[in-house]
Amino acid sequence: MIKAKRILVGTVVSDAMDKTVTVRVTRRFKHPLYKKVVTARKKYLAHDEENAFHEGDIVRIQECAPISKRKTWFVKEKIGESRR
């Protein structure tokens, strides 16, 4: 059975490492008890082979086989740039 690869959209917050970027993914959901909309953020390390992506880029990342201890994602494509 082949497991579907997850794809997430986030913003590059750091490109200081070689061949790796840190991507912050933000998601919004309604709290089950309080019914309030909550914003949750999580950071992922993603593989960037050519060091092509920089801070502020909005990118799509895809799950892959483990590359290192914490890096199990790679940058699939650049969607745009942050307006900041």
Z-matrix of the N, CA and C atoms (Angstrom, degrees):
N
C 1 1.449
C 2 1.526 1 108.98
N 3 1.320 2 116.14 1 129.62
C 4 1.459 3 121.56 2 -179.35
C 5 1.521 4 108.80 3 -94.15
N 6 1.331 5 115.29 4 126.94
C 7 1.449 6 120.60 5 179.30
C 8 1.527 7 109.30 6 -83.78
N 9 1.320 8 117.17 7 136.08
C 10 1.458 9 121.46 8 179.52
C 11 1.521 10 109.66 9 -69.03
N 12 1.316 11 116.02 10 138.64
C 13 1.460 12 121.21 11 178.57
C 14 1.524 13 109.11 12 -82.35
N 15 1.329 14 115.80 13 130.14
C 16 1.455 15 119.56 14 178.62
C 17 1.523 16 110.09 15 -77.25
N 18 1.313 17 116.81 16 145.04
C 19 1.461 18 122.87 17 176.52
C 20 1.517 19 107.41 18 -126.25
N 21 1.346 20 116.65 19 128.87
C 22 1.455 21 122.61 20 -179.40
C 23 1.527 22 109.68 21 -125.26
N 24 1.335 23 116.52 22 157.05
C 25 1.458 24 122.09 23 176.92
C 26 1.515 25 107.67 24 -116.94
N 27 1.342 26 116.40 25 132.40
C 28 1.450 27 120.55 26 -179.17
C 29 1.518 28 112.09 27 -156.09
N 30 1.326 29 114.91 28 -177.37
C 31 1.461 30 122.36 29 -178.30
C 32 1.516 31 109.87 30 -112.83
N 33 1.324 32 116.58 31 135.47
C 34 1.464 33 121.08 32 177.22
C 35 1.526 34 107.72 33 -72.61
N 36 1.340 35 116.78 34 122.24
C 37 1.460 36 121.45 35 179.88
C 38 1.521 37 112.16 36 -106.75
N 39 1.351 38 117.91 37 -15.49
C 40 1.458 39 120.98 38 177.96
C 41 1.520 40 109.57 39 -154.10
N 42 1.342 41 114.85 40 137.54
C 43 1.464 42 120.56 41 175.41
C 44 1.526 43 110.15 42 -130.63
N 45 1.335 44 116.03 43 29.12
C 46 1.462 45 121.49 44 -174.41
C 47 1.525 46 113.10 45 -73.53
N 48 1.333 47 117.40 46 -25.23
C 49 1.460 48 120.61 47 -177.57
C 50 1.530 49 110.97 48 -86.24
N 51 1.328 50 116.41 49 157.34
C 52 1.456 51 121.50 50 178.48
C 53 1.533 52 109.65 51 -79.72
N 54 1.322 53 117.03 52 125.58
C 55 1.465 54 124.68 53 178.33
C 56 1.524 55 113.76 54 62.16
N 57 1.335 56 117.40 55 21.40
C 58 1.459 57 121.87 56 179.91
C 59 1.524 58 109.29 57 -143.01
N 60 1.333 59 116.04 58 138.83
C 61 1.460 60 121.15 59 172.77
C 62 1.519 61 108.52 60 -125.98
N 63 1.332 62 116.05 61 152.87
C 64 1.449 63 121.72 62 174.96
C 65 1.520 64 107.48 63 -100.83
N 66 1.338 65 116.06 64 124.86
C 67 1.464 66 121.65 65 -176.25
C 68 1.524 67 108.43 66 -116.38
N 69 1.352 68 116.20 67 127.25
C 70 1.464 69 120.91 68 177.08
C 71 1.527 70 108.48 69 -97.56
N 72 1.334 71 116.13 70 121.47
C 73 1.460 72 122.38 71 179.81
C 74 1.521 73 107.79 72 -106.79
N 75 1.334 74 115.82 73 127.00
C 76 1.456 75 121.57 74 -179.35
C 77 1.525 76 108.88 75 -110.90
N 78 1.341 77 115.71 76 133.36
C 79 1.461 78 119.34 77 176.05
C 80 1.522 79 108.88 78 -133.46
N 81 1.332 80 115.91 79 149.60
C 82 1.463 81 121.94 80 -179.57
C 83 1.522 82 108.46 81 -119.53
N 84 1.326 83 115.80 82 137.03
C 85 1.454 84 120.44 83 179.20
C 86 1.522 85 109.16 84 -149.79
N 87 1.312 86 115.82 85 159.76
C 88 1.454 87 121.06 86 178.71
C 89 1.522 88 109.18 87 -88.62
N 90 1.334 89 117.02 88 128.78
C 91 1.453 90 122.01 89 179.62
C 92 1.525 91 109.06 90 -64.41
N 93 1.351 92 117.94 91 132.20
C 94 1.459 93 120.07 92 -173.96
C 95 1.536 94 114.98 93 -64.24
N 96 1.329 95 117.98 94 -31.67
C 97 1.459 96 120.50 95 -177.88
C 98 1.528 97 111.96 96 -94.55
N 99 1.358 98 116.96 97 -47.21
C 100 1.458 99 120.69 98 -172.89
C 101 1.519 100 113.72 99 -91.66
N 102 1.334 101 117.80 100 -8.24
C 103 1.466 102 123.40 101 177.02
C 104 1.531 103 113.40 102 59.28
N 105 1.310 104 116.89 103 23.78
C 106 1.464 105 121.66 104 178.20
C 107 1.528 106 108.36 105 -98.35
N 108 1.325 107 116.76 106 144.23
C 109 1.462 108 120.20 107 177.94
C 110 1.524 109 108.39 108 -76.85
N 111 1.329 110 116.34 109 124.17
C 112 1.461 111 122.98 110 -176.10
C 113 1.534 112 108.95 111 -113.89
N 114 1.323 113 115.95 112 139.91
C 115 1.464 114 121.12 113 175.88
C 116 1.517 115 108.04 114 -103.01
N 117 1.327 116 116.45 115 123.12
C 118 1.463 117 121.58 116 178.83
C 119 1.527 118 108.07 117 -116.03
N 120 1.331 119 116.51 118 138.64
C 121 1.454 120 121.79 119 179.53
C 122 1.517 121 109.63 120 -123.28
N 123 1.333 122 116.04 121 144.98
C 124 1.453 123 121.13 122 176.89
C 125 1.518 124 108.07 123 -144.33
N 126 1.334 125 115.75 124 143.92
C 127 1.462 126 120.29 125 179.47
C 128 1.523 127 110.03 126 -106.20
N 129 1.318 128 115.73 127 136.87
C 130 1.455 129 122.80 128 178.61
C 131 1.524 130 109.04 129 -123.08
N 132 1.332 131 116.82 130 144.51
C 133 1.452 132 121.43 131 170.72
C 134 1.519 133 107.24 132 -90.93
N 135 1.333 134 116.88 133 129.85
C 136 1.459 135 121.14 134 -177.41
C 137 1.519 136 109.85 135 -127.86
N 138 1.318 137 115.78 136 143.99
C 139 1.461 138 122.59 137 -178.90
C 140 1.527 139 110.33 138 -76.89
N 141 1.335 140 115.72 139 131.84
C 142 1.467 141 123.11 140 179.06
C 143 1.521 142 107.30 141 -132.33
N 144 1.314 143 117.27 142 89.97
C 145 1.474 144 122.95 143 -170.65
C 146 1.523 145 113.57 144 -57.67
N 147 1.342 146 118.73 145 -43.56
C 148 1.467 147 121.13 146 -175.58
C 149 1.529 148 113.65 147 -96.60
N 150 1.329 149 118.94 148 7.72
C 151 1.463 150 122.70 149 -174.94
C 152 1.530 151 110.62 150 52.57
N 153 1.331 152 116.28 151 44.21
C 154 1.459 153 122.09 152 -173.67
C 155 1.529 154 113.41 153 -89.97
N 156 1.317 155 118.36 154 -16.77
C 157 1.453 156 121.00 155 -174.00
C 158 1.521 157 110.10 156 -106.47
N 159 1.340 158 115.70 157 142.84
C 160 1.469 159 121.33 158 -175.00
C 161 1.521 160 110.26 159 -130.45
N 162 1.327 161 115.58 160 170.24
C 163 1.460 162 121.35 161 -178.65
C 164 1.518 163 110.95 162 -53.33
N 165 1.322 164 115.91 163 136.94
C 166 1.451 165 121.23 164 177.81
C 167 1.512 166 114.51 165 94.01
N 168 1.320 167 118.27 166 -13.18
C 169 1.466 168 121.05 167 178.37
C 170 1.531 169 109.87 168 -72.63
N 171 1.324 170 116.36 169 139.09
C 172 1.461 171 121.30 170 173.37
C 173 1.523 172 106.27 171 -96.34
N 174 1.336 173 116.04 172 121.96
C 175 1.466 174 120.79 173 -172.03
C 176 1.524 175 111.20 174 -129.49
N 177 1.322 176 114.75 175 162.54
C 178 1.461 177 122.69 176 174.12
C 179 1.530 178 106.25 177 -108.54
N 180 1.345 179 117.11 178 126.27
C 181 1.461 180 120.46 179 179.31
C 182 1.524 181 109.10 180 -114.38
N 183 1.337 182 115.41 181 149.33
C 184 1.459 183 120.97 182 -178.70
C 185 1.516 184 109.85 183 -126.81
N 186 1.320 185 115.94 184 143.17
C 187 1.458 186 122.80 185 179.35
C 188 1.529 187 109.44 186 -68.81
N 189 1.334 188 116.41 187 145.16
C 190 1.470 189 120.68 188 178.99
C 191 1.530 190 108.80 189 -148.34
N 192 1.297 191 115.90 190 -178.92
C 193 1.463 192 121.04 191 175.71
C 194 1.532 193 108.99 192 -64.80
N 195 1.326 194 118.86 193 150.96
C 196 1.462 195 120.45 194 -177.68
C 197 1.531 196 112.60 195 -57.73
N 198 1.333 197 115.01 196 130.23
C 199 1.464 198 121.67 197 177.72
C 200 1.526 199 109.18 198 -97.56
N 201 1.326 200 116.52 199 -35.95
C 202 1.461 201 122.53 200 175.00
C 203 1.527 202 107.28 201 -150.25
N 204 1.318 203 117.10 202 -168.23
C 205 1.468 204 120.82 203 -175.03
C 206 1.530 205 112.41 204 -58.48
N 207 1.337 206 117.59 205 -44.56
C 208 1.470 207 121.28 206 -176.27
C 209 1.518 208 113.72 207 -111.03
N 210 1.308 209 118.22 208 -3.86
C 211 1.466 210 121.28 209 -173.00
C 212 1.530 211 110.75 210 -106.03
N 213 1.349 212 115.96 211 104.22
C 214 1.464 213 120.88 212 178.56
C 215 1.524 214 111.02 213 -129.04
N 216 1.322 215 116.96 214 24.98
C 217 1.454 216 123.48 215 179.35
C 218 1.526 217 108.50 216 -133.04
N 219 1.344 218 116.55 217 155.77
C 220 1.458 219 120.25 218 171.39
C 221 1.524 220 108.62 219 -135.25
N 222 1.340 221 115.79 220 153.59
C 223 1.457 222 120.90 221 -178.71
C 224 1.518 223 108.29 222 -79.71
N 225 1.317 224 115.80 223 120.11
C 226 1.457 225 121.12 224 -177.07
C 227 1.524 226 111.17 225 -84.23
N 228 1.343 227 116.63 226 -47.46
C 229 1.456 228 120.18 227 -178.90
C 230 1.517 229 110.69 228 -163.06
N 231 1.328 230 114.72 229 161.60
C 232 1.458 231 121.71 230 175.79
C 233 1.522 232 108.12 231 -94.79
N 234 1.320 233 116.35 232 131.50
C 235 1.454 234 121.44 233 -178.92
C 236 1.533 235 110.19 234 -96.66
N 237 1.326 236 116.88 235 -41.30
C 238 1.449 237 121.00 236 -178.25
C 239 1.512 238 110.34 237 -175.82
N 240 1.343 239 114.71 238 -165.21
C 241 1.458 240 121.00 239 178.19
C 242 1.510 241 109.53 240 -122.19
N 243 1.314 242 115.72 241 149.28
C 244 1.452 243 121.22 242 179.98
C 245 1.538 244 109.47 243 -67.23
N 246 1.325 245 116.05 244 148.87
C 247 1.457 246 120.09 245 -178.80
C 248 1.519 247 113.19 246 -81.69
N 249 1.312 248 117.88 247 -3.36
C 250 1.463 249 121.10 248 -178.64
C 251 1.490 250 111.27 249 -69.43
